Amino acid sequence: MRTPILAAIFFVLFWLGGPAAADSWRDYRSDEMGFVVQLPDDPTITQQPIDTTPGGTETQFLIDQGNTVYLILVSEYPAASLPSAPNADYFTTLLDAFVHAAGGTARSQTGMSIGPYQGSEAIVDHGVDVYVVRFFVVGNRLYQVLLGVPEGQESGAEAKRYFDSFRLID
């Protein structure tokens, strides 16, 4: 009698995305944009020109799961348009622009690095949602690695997995 019940529970868990769903994460690699990251699905990729001076191109890698959004923006600018050694003030300016565009409120900002490159992580409250965004400047590229989740999930296992998996490649 126990065997059919256990089999039914396993079947329901497997098909409803129980523990096996976490295994669907996989490495996504963009050689062109110079990064690898673990994602729960394949991203939608779009590219558009940057309309402000000095111009350039923005490539977006987006997964929108309704209440969770994974977004990597890679903005490529003309040579020497970005600082070679950005400081905290530069990252605060980026955060201010992000907060203004998102219509949220900055909760925190901390310095960080990825390899030899300085960066910043910010948490932005937006109603019942929270955005966590990491900024990195690498040569003529500005990387913005963003996660949008309901409040309380910004430091959960999926957020950690996503951010910890992001790597720059040559």
N, C-alpha and C positions, 0 to 999 in steps of 0.2 A: 504494500500500500504506500509506503514512503517513496519508493522509486518513482512512480508516476508523478507524485506531487513535486519532488525535487526536480524532475525533468521539466515539468511545466514552469516552475519558477525560473530555472535556467533559461528556458526558451523565451519567456517574457522579458527577463533582464537583458538577454542578448539582443533581441529584436527592438527593444525600446531604448537602446543606447545606454545600457548600464555600464559596468566596468570596461567593457570592450570599446566603448566610445572614445575613451581617452587614448586608445591605441591608434585612432584615426589621424592623429597629428603626424605631420611629416615635414621633412626639410623642404623648404622652397628656396631655390637659388636663382639669383639674377646676376649672371656674369657681367652683363652690360652695365648694371647699376652698382655692382660691387658689394653685394651682401648675400648672406644666407640667414634664414630665420625658420623656426618651426611654426607651422600654421595648421589649423584644424581643417582647412579646405584649400582649394586653389583660389587665388585672388583674381578679381577683375582688374585688369590693367588698363589705365587710360593715360594719355599724354596730352599736354596742352602747353601753349606758350605762356610765359610769365609776362604779364602786360605792363609791369612797372620797369623803370630804368634800374638796372642796366639790361633788362631782358633776360632771356634764357628759356629753359624748358623744365616743366614739372611733370614727373611721372608718378602716378598714384597706383598703389597696390592695395586693393580694398576687399575685405570680407565683411559683409553686413549680415549678422545673424539676428537682426531684430533688436534685442536688448544688449547685444555685445557687438562692438565694431573693432576690427583690427585694421589699421591703416598705416602704411609706410609711404611717406612722401619723399621723393628725392628731387630736389631742385638743383638744376645745373645752371651755373652762371658763367659769363665770360671770365677768362683768366683774370686774376687779381681783383675780382669783385668782392670776395669774401676775405675776412681777416685770416692771416696765416696762423695766428695764435690768439683766438678769441678769448676775451676775459669775461668775468662775471657780469659786467655791465652789458656786454653784447648779448649774453643769454637772457638777461632781464628784459632787454629790448625785444627779443624774439618772443618771450613769454607775454609781454604786454600786448604785442600784435596778435598773438594767438587768443588771449583772453578777450580782446576787443572783437575779433572776428567770430568767436564762439558765443559771445554774450554771457560768459560765465564769470566766476570769481576765483582768483588764484588762492589756493589754500597753502601751498608750500612750493619751494624751489630749492634744490640742492645740486651742488656741483658733482660731477662724476666724470669718468673717462671710459673710453673703449680703446684698448691698446694705448698707443701714444697720443690719441686725440682727446682733447678736453670736450666736455659736454655738460648737459644740465638735464635734470629730471624735474618736472613740475606736475603738481596735482591741481586740477581745476574743477571746481564744483559748478554744475550746470543743472539747476533744479534737482530732480531725483537721480540724475546721472552724474558720473564723475569721469573726467578725462585724465589719463596719465599720459604725458608726452615727454619723450626724450629727444633732445636736440644734439646733433653732432655736426661739426664742420670738418670736412676732409677735402683739402684742395679746393676745387671749384664747386664742390657739392655740399648742400645742406641736407642732412638726413633728419627727418622727423618721424619717429617711431611712436605711434599713438594707439592707445587702447581706450575705448569708451564702454563703460559698464554701469549697471545700477550701483548706487551708493552702497558701500560695504563690501563690494567685490574687487575693489581696486588693488588689494594686496593678497588676493587669493591665489590658489595653486595655478590656475590658468594664466593669470597675469604674470606670475613669476616665471612660468615656463616660457611664455612668449618673449618677455624682455631678456631673460637670461640666455635665450637661444640666438638672439640677434648678434651676428658677427660680420665684420667687414672682411672682404676678400680682395685679392689682387687680380 
